[in-house]
Amino acid sequence: MDKYWKYAMILCRRGDFEEDPIHLLVELYNLEHGPFFHEARLSSPEELEMAYKDVKSDGINYWFYDNGKFKWDQREDTNNFTWHWTPNEVTD
């Protein structure tokens, strides 16, 4: 990434004959220990346009799907459900 963060559309679940794939619009950060994301919070038409441009430019991001597991689960601090991501174990 050229900048510290950008919007991205990440794959959370692949589709099959019964289900369509699920994607999540996120703010993607480039940190020293690797990429990090959290759900995007758009609060203006300008932010929506930025998200559109970033996703149109980059396409669907598969890195998190390929390098970990997503689970649809309830957040500990609220009653809301969200996608939780756990990285794959690194074996040397």
Buried (B, 14 or more C-beta within 10 A) or exposed (E): EEEEBBBBBBBBBEEEEEEEEBBBBBBBBEEEEEBBBEEBEBEEEEBBEBBEEBBEEBEEBEBBBEEEEBEEEEEEEEEEEEBBBEEEEEEE
